[in-house]
Amino acid sequence: MKHLMNTLFVTSDDIYLSLEGENIIAKKDGVVAARYPLHTIEQVFSFSYAGASPALLGACTERNIGFAFCTVNGRFLARIAGISNGNVLLRREQYRVADDDYRSCASVRPMIMGKIYNARASIERTRRDHALKVDTEKLNNASEKLAYILMQVKDVTDLDSLRGLEGAAATVYFSCFNDLILRDKEAFCFNGRNRRPPLDNVNAMLSFAYTLLANDCASGLESVGLDSYVGFLHKDRPGRKSLALDLMEELRPCFADRFVLTAINNRVLKKEDFFKEENGRVQMKDTARKKFIQYWQERKRNVITHPFLKEKIMWGLVPYVQSLLIARYIRGDLDQYPPFFWK
């Protein structure tokens, strides 16, 4: 359990929540593990199989406390809210922002700044930790280019210009991504980003990691009452969770990409874990996909210090915390959305 920003995160899968007076009671095996006064809570995220009592859910709706249920793996299941919770007002404001290109740019610009910052941090980490194994000059040049693009992004007020700078940064970043792979270059050689379909083992892993991350981001957004289908940089398209794609931009380099690099460099997956179809599409075998997901879930349990909140949380809660920050920004509680700057 984690009490953060007046939000209660229940991350243990065997915790049952109930009501006692004006308190939320957390029980494990019938024994009280913790209690939280209702008046101090604005939102509850439950990742537990055990669930919550109807009395507690009723009390939360009466007091306008949002309550979201997710699976232990983070998939959003349902959300309850009182009549005057403000969920409709939050979404209406989200739609207003999405319809205004200037406000959309101001909202998503910090996310792109976070993406470029984190891409540069990933390059710098490899350059620092493995200086004897990599082309340090090449990585340094890429890092400097990203720093220059980042400075340009800070002053952008136009969505098309922002998209252009984001694309330029992605080109620089992926131009040296192969240099971040330290083992088994024969099986895991990266010659550029390709998808639909992925044509090599690395791209197959990246695509799958992005799918998992996008699902986590969508769950976080829906859990706080936002519409994951209405984005700012990624515009509306049937079936596309555009706001989730916006949010995941800043988390791609530091979570998904570093996860793939670690899986390769630590030999979690090997050449025999992949197969190629007749059309050239490369896929992971079922056994490899299960191994990948298991390793992904283990990574999500790692504890980090959130750069904005300065509190320790599990990696897996980052999309949910960032979703809370987006909601607070849209409601006007924050002057600017604080992106996740990886350190």
N, C-alpha and C positions, 0 to 999 in steps of 0.2 A: 504493500500500500504506500502511496505517495501523496502528500498533501501539498499542492503546488498552485500558486496564484488563486487561492480560494477554490481550487478544483481538486477533487478527490479521485485519484487513480487507484483502482483496485486491480492489481496485476497478478495476485496469487489466484490460482484456479479453484481453490477450495474455500474461499471466503464467502460467507453468507451475510448479507446486510439486512438489518432489521431496524425497527423504530423503538426507542425507549424514551418516553417523555419528549423532550426537545432535542434528542441526540440520535445520531446514526451510530448503530452498534455493529461492529465487525466481529463476527464469530468464526472460529476455526475449530472444527470437531466439537461444536457445542460450547466452546470456551470463548469468553470475550477476549479478543486480541487488541481492540482499540475502540475508542468512542470519539465522535466528532460532533460538536454543537451544530445544529442545523443552521443557525443564523450566520455561521462563518463560511458556509458552503454556497457556491453559485452553480457548480456543475459537478456531476459524478460520471466517471467513466468506469464501467465494470467489464473486466476481461475474465470474469469468473464463470465457471460452469454452475456454481451453486445458486447464483441469482440473488433476488431481493424479495422482501415481504411486500404484499399488497398494501399494508398499512404505511410502509415507508414510501412507496411509490405515490400513494395518495397524498401524504404529507409534502412530498417534493412538488407535486403539481400545484397544491394549494399555496406554496411559498415561492412559486416560480423558479424552482431549482431544476435545471435540465438534467436528465438522467439518460445516458446512452449505454446500450448493451452491445458488446463486441465479442467475437470468439476469442479464445486464448491466443490465436494467431493474428488477431487484429482486424478481422473482417467485420465491418459494421453490420449489425443485425436490426436494431430498432432504437428509437429515441422517443421519450415521452416528454411532454412539456405542458405547462398550464395554459389556460386560455389567453392570459395576458403576458405570456413569457417574452414576447417580442420577436419570436422567430420569423413571423411574417414581415415585420418591419425591417429586420435584418436582411432578409432576402430581397425585399423591395429596394433597399438601398444598394445591395449588391448588383441588382439589375440596372439601376440608374448609373452606377459606376461603369458597368460593362457597355452601356450605350453611349458613353462619353469617352471619346478617344483620349482626350487630355487627362482625364481622371484615371482611365485605364492604364495609361503610360506611367503616371505617378504611382499607381498602386503596384504595378508589376516590376518597375525599374529596380527596387531593392532586391527582388528575387533574382534578377539577372546579374546584379552586382554580386550577390551571394554566390551565384554559379561561377562567375569568373574568378572571384576571390578564392573559392574552394578549389577550382581547377589549378590555379597557381600554387595554392598550398600543397596540393597533391604532388605536383612536379617538384616543388622545393623540398618536400619530405624525402622523396626518392633521391634527389640530388645530394641531400645532406647525409642520408643514412647509407647510401651505397655509392659513394663517390668513386671508388675504385672499379666499379662494375659498369658504370654508365658513361655516356658522353656528356660530361658536365657542361661543356661549352654550349652544346645544342640545347640542353635543358635550360641553361641560364638565358639563352636568347629567347626561347619560348616564354619563359617567365617574365622577361622584360617587356615583350610584346603584349602579354596579357595585362601587365600593370598599366601600359599605355592605353589599351582599350578600356580598361576599368575606369580610368580618369575621364575618358570621353563619355562613358555611360552615365556618369554622375550628372551631366548637364543636359541629357536628352529629354525632350518633351514630346517627341513624335514617335508613334508606335512603329512605323516603317523603319525609321532610323534605328530604333532600338533593336528591331529584328535583324537589321543589317549588321550591327555591332555584335549581337549575340552570335550570328552566323560566322563572323570573322574570328571571334574568340574560339568558337568550336573548331574551326579549321586549324588554328594554331595549336590548340590543345591536342587534338587527335593526330596532328602531324608528328607528335613525339610520344604518343601513347605506347607504341611498340617498345620504346626505350624503357618504359616503366615495367615491362615484363622481363623478369630476371632469369627464368628457368624454362627449359624445354621449348626453345624458340621454333623448333621444327614443327611441333604440334600446335603451338600457340603463337603464331605470327600474325600481327595486326598490320594490314596494309591500307586501312581506312575504314570508316564506318559505313556499313551497308545493312539493310534490313528489308523485310518484305520481298524476298526472304533473306535471312542472314546466310552469308556464303562461306563462313569459316567458323572455327570453334570459338574464337574470342567474341565475335559478333553474336553468335548464338547465346553465349553466356550473358552478354550485355543486354540483349533484347529481353531475356527472361528476367534478369534482375530489374530492368526498368518496369516490366509488367508487375512484378511484386511490389515495387516501390510505389507505382501509380495506384495500386489497390489500397495500400496503406494510407496514402495521401487522401484518396477519395473517402475512405472510412473516417479519417480525422475530420475532414470538412463536413461530411454529413452529420457527424456526431455533435458538432457545435451548432448545427442548424443552417449551414450554408448549402448552396446548390452546387455540387461538384461539376455539373455539366455546363455552367455559365462562367467562362473565364474572361481574362483581360487581354493577355497576349495571344493565347490560342482562342480563336473565335468559335462561335457556335457551329457545331456540326452534329447531325443525328448520331447518337450512340457514343459520342466522344466526351469524356469527362474533362472538359477543357480547363477548369480551375485546378483540378488535381494535377494536370500536366504543367500548369503554371507553377504550382507549389513545389513539384518535384524537381524543377530545374536547379534550384540551389542545392538540392540533396544528391543529385546525380554524381558529381565528382567525389564527394566525401563519403558517401555511403555505398551506392551501387557500384561505381567504378572501382573504388578501393576494395570493395568486397570481392569483385571479380579478380582483381590483381592479386589479392591475398590468396584466393582459392587456387590460382595458377601457381603462384610462387611457393605456396606451402604444399603443393601437389595434392590438393583435395580432390581435384578432377584431373584425369589423364586422357591421353589420346584415344584410348579404347572406349571412353565414355560417350563418344559421339559417332554419328553416322550421317552419310550424305545421301539424299534422295536423288532420283533421276533428273529432276529439274535444277539440281545444284544446291538446294536448300540443305543446310546443316542443322541437325537437331541433336539434343541430348537424349540418350537412352533413358528409359523409365527409371532404372536404378540410379542413374546419375542425377536425374531431376529430383528424386527423393533425397539424395545425398546433398544436393545443392540447397533444397528447402530447409533441411535439418540444420545445415551450416548457417543459413540465413537467420533462422530463428535463434540460434546460439549467439550470433553477432548482435541481434537486437536486444539481448539481455546484458550486453556490456554496459557499464556505467560510465557516463561522461559528465562533464560540467557544462551546463547550457551557457553559451557565451553572453546572452542577453540577461537571463535571469540570475546567473551566477549560482545556480543550484544543481545538485547532482541528480541526474535522471538516467533511465535506461535509454539506449539508442532507439529502441522500438517506440518510445513515447514522443520522439522528436516531431513526427508528422502531426501528432495530436496537439502538442504544445504550439507548433507553428500555426496550426489551424485556429487555435484560441486567439493567437496574436492577430491573425488576419481578421477574425470576427471583431475583435476590439478596435482594430484600426477602422474597419468599415462603419462601426457604430459611432466612431468619433472619440473613443476613449484614449486612443493613441494618435499623435500627430503624424506618425509615419510607421509603416510596417517594418519591424526589426527583423532582417533576414538572419539565417543561421550561418554565422561565420565560423568555419571549422578551424580549430587550433590544435 
